Amino acid sequence: MNDKKVCKTNCDSAADLLNRACFCKTLNRAELLVSLQAQALPAEVLQHLEQLFSHTAVFISPTQWQQLQRLVHAITRVTSLSAYQQAALAKAPAIAQRASLVSGVFMGFDFHLNESGPQVIEINTNAGGGFLNAILLSAQTACCNAAGTFPQLLQPQVESEFVAMFKREWQLARGDQTLRCIALVDENPSAQFLYPEFLLAQSVFERAGIKTLIVDPRELSLVDGKLFYQQQMIDLVYNRLTDFSLTQPGNAVLRSAYENNAIVLTPNPRHHALYADKRNLVLLSDEKNLREFGTSDDDIKTLLAGIPRTQLVSADNAEHLWQERKHLFFKPATGYGSKAAYRGDKITKRVWDEILQGDYVAQQQVPPSERGILVDEQEIALKMDIRAYVYAGEIQLLAARLYQGQTTNFRTQGGGFAPVFVAE
């Protein structure tokens, strides 16, 4: 293999050894560039892709892979229970109370790995990176000749599964009607960091015969009960907005279209309320709550082992949480992308006062594991988390994010998305 540094240890003994001590460069960037150019991405977009992709791969063990699946299945079962839904929706806005026929595309389950197994750090309803990580699979070479580390799904299969997912959402809501047009909607989409992914999604959908638009919600109009962008009528909206309840003025047309069933919206406000509100982790990590919901003993065991204990921050427990802050991570209940999230051992009194004034949860801190990597031919270790892209309770694709700092980011040299393989 080209551009490879031979391992200094027996790397194929276990996934953790591969992650810690195997410094192979598995990404063939030239091949990746060819794949991206084949999708007709503009040259100015291709110039800024370096920070998106790490040049190495991440490994998990077969046991960790099974644990990931069990956790996803258990969470899916609990969130379908009426008692759980009633509790999760209790503080949700009215728009989230609407029944939903669709399952919600690109659910993102984010994990840290530790000695006891994968730990669910958070759940997202519009997890980015799925299309980018699918094409990343097309440019990987073997690592350390490790057995069993090759992807089970190749890029075309993953992309076909993604297209089938959107068609399934449409069928759940509209039956046998033909899906003609998808609009990928985000605020000022061309300025978004993951804009290259929007272009990839557009290319994939259009090759499947579905007209695809990339649209700012302010460009939409509602005419005679139909949603339009200019003269093009839209059937399904792939929602990438972080205004999860569609309350901002610029999203008023989209909100009206959703409330009047003019379009199929996926994911939608109900999905966020049931899954991604951080307060749900309080429900899912508490045995008393789980038993009241009617959760099975097996699922309770799985969830308590795989979701760090999470508590609401309130005046009643503020003093205790302050004393325990070094072991906690504080997150805004409806936050996203690590915004306004704080590691307890880093917060100041000023920040603590802001947390007490906000709507926060405190989660038992689970330090991320690490991936050894070569940066400028120097061996360093980057933090990593694992993201499972999930649809209807099943994992479609795994990806890692490598980074340095308090929270995940795409600013670290050598960091970015990395494929995840099961090392046997």
Number of C-alpha atoms within 10 A of each C-alpha: 13 11 10 15 15 13 15 9 12 13 22 20 13 17 22 19 16 26 22 19 18 27 28 24 23 23 26 18 16 10 14 18 16 11 16 19 13 10 16 11 17 12 9 8 12 13 8 11 14 15 15 22 22 26 22 28 29 30 24 21 16 16 12 18 17 12 17 22 15 17 23 21 17 21 18 15 14 21 19 11 13 12 16 22 19 14 15 20 17 12 12 17 14 12 18 19 16 13 8 18 13 21 18 25 25 27 27 25 25 22 24 21 21 13 6 9 17 25 26 23 24 22 22 22 30 25 21 18 19 24 19 20 23 22 20 26 22 17 17 22 19 17 26 21 11 17 13 13 22 17 16 11 13 14 17 14 12 20 19 13 14 22 17 13 18 22 15 16 21 23 17 15 17 16 10 9 9 12 17 13 19 23 24 22 23 23 17 13 19 16 9 12 12 15 16 23 19 23 22 20 23 21 19 20 20 15 12 12 12 18 18 21 22 21 18 19 24 17 14 23 20 15 11 7 13 15 25 17 18 9 8 12 19 22 21 24 25 22 24 20 19 15 14 24 19 19 12 10 10 15 21 16 18 24 20 17 21 20 13 11 14 19 23 25 26 24 25 28 27 26 22 22 26 23 23 25 25 29 24 25 26 19 19 24 21 18 16 11 17 21 12 10 19 14 20 14 12 10 18 23 13 18 25 17 17 25 24 23 19 24 23 22 22 17 11 9 11 16 11 10 20 16 10 13 22 15 17 23 21 25 26 21 20 17 18 20 12 13 10 14 21 20 18 22 13 11 17 10 9 8 13 17 10 13 22 13 12 14 17 23 25 29 27 20 18 19 14 18 18 21 25 21 26 18 14 9 9 9 12 15 19 21 21 27 25 30 28 25 25 21 17 16 17 14 19 16 21 24 24 25 24 31 25 18 10 12 16 18 17 19 14 16 15 23 27 23 28 27 25 24 22 21 22 16
